[in-house]
Amino acid sequence: MNLTAEEWGIILLSLKVSVAAVGCVTPIAFALAWLLARGRFPGKLLVDALVHLPLVVPPVVTGWLLLIGFGRMGPIGRFLESWFGITVMFRWTGAALAAAVMALPLMVRAMRLSIEAIDARLEQAARTLGATPWHCFVTISLPLSLPGIAAGAVLGFARSIGEFGATISFVSNIPGETRTLPLAIYAALQVPGGETMVARLALISVLLSLAALIACEMIVRRGRSQRISHVL
Amino acid sequence: MSFEIKVEKRLGDRRIALAHRSDSGLIALFGSSGVGKTSILNMVAGLLRPDNGHIIVADRLLFDSESRIDLAPEQRGLGYIFQDARLFPHKRVRANLLYGFDLTSPDARWMPLGEVCAFLGITHLLDRWPHTLSGGEAQRVAIGRALLAGPRLLLMDEPLSSLDAARREEILIVIERIRDELRVPILYVTHDRSELDRLAAEIVPVGADAISQCADFHF
């Protein structure tokens, strides 16, 4: 199957958006996963629920909320514009933001499981050997949760590639800027005679998602075989 | 070595209390399972905070509820040998052994890696991963890891319980040599009388008796 320049553009844009989304949200997801796995604080249930909200709320609603918050008149959007000159509205960065928000719950879930699977007794052993809490985190906890971080990142990547509802309601469907794979498929569906285009793009998106899921499963299995951690 | 402990801790509806003072090289906390022997070791190690009391090891105050002194585990300079070896699964034996060594200031170390490996007979294991070791090998590596951090006192929590008879003998010999050749004081926890007879330890009973003995103390 020879891809046209237009199709390559769509694929590369999708990859750019997803890589940016996952790259930026991974540290945040890990911090949240750590907080939810280990933290004891009032309102933990609320934080847990808020993190999972994008998983259950209609994506259109998530996109609309982003529009309110990050739009030109929105509180965060205005702040970004006046202080950094950054605008995410109708830009690919906005698509990445929408993808990141939608991927967050899945990533937090995978990472949280791997953090909960860390044997706290190993951390105790490290402390008695002279490790400060921070040194213990860097040398023991973080390496032991790496398979979970990797699995979460790949899962988040797969989710980002497929992101549609929040993206189209937040940054619209602009060719070359925010028209990622699912949006391009939707656009092709609206055009008479676009069936071939739809079929080709659909096949590509299935292959991409499949590759990501297989990669995720392989990371998890490898972690298990090395007895490093148990994820999912 | 001077060792002085007077602690009290309430865990759920259990009350764990012990008061003891000793200069012996091998002190054994003896009592049936579930009376809080491990909790007492954890309090000495700094992993569990006593409700009140004080702990002094080798003239160093580690914990004192009155003057609000509570050193973190990493500041106490104690070695802890757990029931299970607790080797770090993502590090080879060599990196496990050097973990505490690298964190210890050079003047606090008293044995280099080669010497510890020869002493414990684990030189041939250095490049192995922990999950490929037998129970006895893993426990010897764990002992080596603790020794390399230059401990002032070794805490041992039933170090033989997960081993078969042949391996027990192997580790018992190691413990005797640590006591006699290296002269590191040991605080030993067990519920097995035969281990104590063998090690000729100073026995501190822990349990219902110990708690009633402590009734004299006013915390």
Interface residues (C-beta under 8 A of the other chain):
Chain A: D119 R121 L122 Q124 A125 A126 R127 T128 L129 G130 A131 T132 H135 T139 I140 P143 L144 Q226 R227 I228
Chain B: A45 G46 L47 A72 P73 E74 R76 G77 L78 G79 Y80 F82 D84 R86 F88 P89 H90 Y99 G100 L103 T104 H131 R145 A146 A149 L155
